[in-house]
Amino acid sequence: MLTLRSTIEHWPMKEPFEIARDTMTKLPLLAIKLTDQNGVSGHAEAAGVDYDGETPASMAAQIEGILQNLHTDIAGDAFNRLLPSGGARNAVDCALWDLRAKRSGVPAWHSAGLARLESVLTAFTIGLGSAKETRQRARAARNMPLIKIKADGHRHIDIINIVRDELPQARLLIDANQAWDIHLLETLLPQLQAAGVELIEQPLPVHEDAVLARLRSPIPIAADESCTDRRSLIGLVDRYQAVNIKLDKCGGLTEALAMVGQARELGLDVMVGNMCGTSLGMAPAFLVAQSAKWTDLDGPLLQRGDRQFAMSYVDGVIHPPSSELWG
C-alpha cells in the first residue's frame, strides 16, 4: 500500500505569459509524493490541461479515488486503465517511475530502454505582447538558438518579422494555439516560409482541423491540442506532419513513450512540449526528448523559481536531471 501527500502550489511567472487563449501570471501545480511501506518516496508534479477544466484540486481528487489500487509494480496499460489521460495520471505515473528508480537503484532512463541521456536543445518561448515587448523579449533571448513565438488571429507575421530582425540566426517555430482559420493559414504560409519558420503548431481549432488534409504546406504542421494520447494519433496522419506530446495531456511518461513509437510507425515527427512547470515536470519529459525532433521544455525559464536540484539550462541547452531531482 502506498501513502500519498498532495500539495497545491502556485509558481509566479517572470512576467505575464500571454497566448491566444489566456494570460497567466502564476502557474497552479499539483505536487505529489508517493511513499511505500519502507519509507521510500517518489515525487512528481502536474499542471494538468487547463482548457479541459483540470485544476490541481480536481487532479488531487482523482488520485485519491484510485489510491487503494496503487502499488509499485503496476505499470503499462494496467496502470493506464486506473485513470483517464490527463494531469492526474501524469502525476501518479511519474511519481511511480521515480519511486521504482529509488527503490531499485536503476535510473528511470535505463528502465525506459535508453542507452544514456544526452543534453538537448529546447525552444524558448516568446509570449504574445506589443511590438515593443516582442522586440525586447527577442533581444533578451539572443543566446537562444531555437525560438517559439506565440501568435493569435491578429498578431502573427509582424511579430515573427520582429523576432527575425532581432535574431537573424535563430531557428523559429510558431504556435497559434488554435487561433487561425484555414484562410489565414493559407495567406500566411508564403510569408512564414520566407521568414524561415520551420514548424507551425496547432494553427486551427481542433474541431476545424479536418480541412488540413487538403492543404499542401511547405512547412510541417504539428498537432498540439488535437493530439492527446495514442488513440488520437491515427486520426492525425492526413492532417499533420508532427505531433506535440505532452505528459499532462497524454497522462504520463508511460503513455508518452508508447506514443513516440506509434508516431514513428505512422510517419509522424515528434515534438515534446510542456504546460509550464518546474524542473520536476520537465525531468520525465526529458526522457521523451531523447527521441524528439523538437524539444519545448522551457517551463522553468519562464518562471521566477524552481525546485531544489533544478535542471541546468545553458543557452537553450538542457542537461540531464540529477537523480536527487527525479528518476
N, C-alpha and C positions, 0 to 999 in steps of 0.2 A: 504494500500500500504506500502511495506517495502522499506527502503533505504539500499543500500549496500556500504560497504567500503572494498575493496580488497587490500591486501598488499603482495608483493612478498618478501620473506625473505630468507636468507642463514645462516644456522646454522653450524658452524665448528664442525667437528668430533674431538674427543680427539686424535686420530691417524688415519692414513688411514685405512679405513674399506674395506677389500677385500673379495669378494665372487667369485664363479665360473664365474659369468657374468661380473663383473667390479670391480673397486675400487673407493670408494667415500671418498673425503676429506672434503666436506661440503654438507649439505643437503638443497636443494631448497624446500621451503614450500610456499603454498598459505594460508594466514591467512585472514579470513573474519569476518565482523561484520554486522549483520542484525539488523536494528533499526526500531521499529514500530512508529506509529503516536504519541504515548505518550512518546517517548524518551527512551523506554526500549530496551536493546540490548542483543543479543545472539552472542556468539563467537564460532569459530571453526577453524580448520586448516585441510589441506590435503597435503600429499606428492604426491599423485597420483600413477599411475602404470607406472614407467619409461620404462619398457620393452614393454609396449604397446604404447609408444610415448607420454605419458602425461607429460606436463610441467605446472608449475604454471601459465604461460601466457595462455596456451590453456584451462586450467580449468577456469580461470577468464573469458575468452571469452564465454565459455559455460554458465556460471552463468549469465552473462549479458544478454544473449539471452532469458532467461526464467524469468527474474526478474519481468516483468509485470504480470506474472501468479502466483506469490508467495503471500501467505497470511498466517497468523499464524495458521489458522485452517486446512490447507491442510496437510494430513498425509497419511500413509499407501500406498496402491497401487496407489491411486490418485496422491500422491506426486511422487512415483517412475516412473510414466509414463512421468514426465516432463523431465527427463534426463536419459541417459543410465547408467548402473553400471560403477563405476569409481570414481576418486577423486573429481570431481566437485559435483556430487550428494552427496558424503560423507560430504563435507564441508557444503553444504546447509542444509542437513538433521540434522547434529549435531548442527549447529547454531540454527535451529528451535527448537530442543529439549531444548537447553539452554534458548532460548528466552521464550518458553512456561513455563519453570520452574520458570524463574524470574518474569514473569507476574502473575503467579498463586500462587507462594509460595509453590507449590507441587514439591518435588525433582524429577528429571528425573528417578531415580531408582524406585520410587514409581509408577510413570506413566508407567514404563516398567513392572509392575507386580511383582517386587521383594519385599520380606518382609523386607529386610535390605541389607546393603553392608558389606561384610566380607573381611578382608585382604586376599591377595592371594600370592602365591609363583610364581615368574616369572623366566623363564630361563634367564641366562646371556650368551650372545653370544661371542664366540671367533672366530674372523675372520681369514681368511687364512693368512699364513705367513711362514717363515722359521721354522725349528725345534727349533732353539734358541728362536725366537719370540713367538712361541707357548708355550714353557716351561715358559717363563717369564710371559705371559698372564695368564697361568694356575695358577702360583704361586700367582699372584696378585688377582686372583678370589677365593682364598682359603676359603673365608667366604660365597661363593655362593653354595647352596646345589644342584642347578639344572643348568647344563651347556649345551648350544647348540654349537656344533662345526661345522663350515663351512668346506666343503670339495669340491674337484673338481676331475677331472679324474685321477690325478696323486698324489694328496695329500689327503690321506684318513686314512687308518688303522694306518700308522705310527704316524700321529698327534693325532689320538684317543688314541693310546697307551701312548703317551707322557702325554696327559691330565690325563689319568687314573693313570699313575705313580705318577703324582703330586697331584692328587685329588682322592685318593682311595675310599672315601666315597660318592663322588658326584654321582648324577643321571646324565646320559648322553643322549643327543639327538644329531642326526647328520642331517645336511641339505646339500644335494649335489646340489641344485638349477639346476636340470636337466642335470648335467654333466656326469652321468654314462650311460652305456648301460646295457642290461639285463645280459650279460655275466659277466661283472664286479660285478654287484649286487649279482649274484648267487655265485661268487667266494668269495666275502667279507662277506656274511651272517654268516658263522660259526665263523669268527673272530670277527665280530661285536657282535654276541651273547656272545662270550667268554669274550669280554671287558665290557659286561653289558650294551650295548646300548639298550635303551627301546623304541626308536622311530626313524624311518628313514623318513626324509621329502623329498618329490619330487625327487627321485633318477633319474628318466628317463625324457627325453623331453616329453612335452605334446603330441606331435604327435606320440610318440612311446609307450605310457603307456598302450595300449590295451593288450600287452603281459603280464602285471601283473595279468591278470585274470587267468592264468595257474600257477602262482607262489604260492607256499605254504610257506610263510615266517614265521619263528619263531618269528620275530619282527614285530610289526604293522608298516604299511607304511601309511604316511599321504600325501594327495594331497594338494599342495600349488598352484603353477601356474595352475594346472589342475582344481582347484576349484575357481569359480568366484562368481556366485550368486546362488539362488535356482534352476535355470534352469539347472545348471551343475551337481547337486547332484545325480540325478538318474543314470547318466552315470558313476558314480564313484563307485557304490556299489560293483561290482565284482572285482574291481581293487585295491581298497584301504580299509583300516580299520578305517581311520580317515580323517578329513578334517581340513585344516587351514583356519579359517575365518578371513579375514582382512577387515576392514571398507573401506579402499581405493580401494580394489578390488570389493567388492560387492556393494558399493555405499551407505554406511551409517549404522547407528545404527538400523534403522527400518528394513532394509533387513537382517542385521546380526542376529537380534533377531528371525526373521522368519526362518532363516537358521538353527539356533540351534534346533528349534522344528522339522523341517523337517529332519535334520540329525539324530536326535534321532529316529524318526519313521522309518528311513531306516537302523537303526542299526550301524550308523557311530559314532565313538567318535569325540569329538570336541576339537580342539586347537584354541586359539585366538592369532593372531600374529599382526605384525606391519610392516610398510615400513620405519621405523625410524620416528622420530618426537619428539615433546616436550610433556610435561605433558598434554597440551591441546588436543593433539591427542590421548593420552593414556586414558584420563578420560572417554570418552564414551565407548571405548573398554573394560574398567574395568567392565562395566555392563555385557558384554558378558562373561567375565572371571568368573563371578559368577556361570556359568553353564558349564565351560570348564574343561576337564581333564588335559590339559596342557595349561599354560599361557606363552606367549612370548611377553611381553610388556616392553622390556628393552631399548627402544629408548633413553630416557633421560640419561641413564647410559653410552651411547656411545658418547655423545655429550658434548661439553665444557660448554654449558649454558643451561638454562631452563627458563620457564615462571615465572612471579610473582605468588605466591600461588602454587608453584610446588608441585606435589605429593611426598609423603615421601617413600623412598626406604631404607630399613634397612636389610642388609644381604640377599638380594634377595626377601624380603617380601615387597609387595606394600600395602600401606594403602589407604583407600578410599579418593577420591578427596574432597576438600572443595567446598562449593557452590560458593565461590568467584572465583574459577578457572573455573568451568563448572557445569551445571546441578543442 
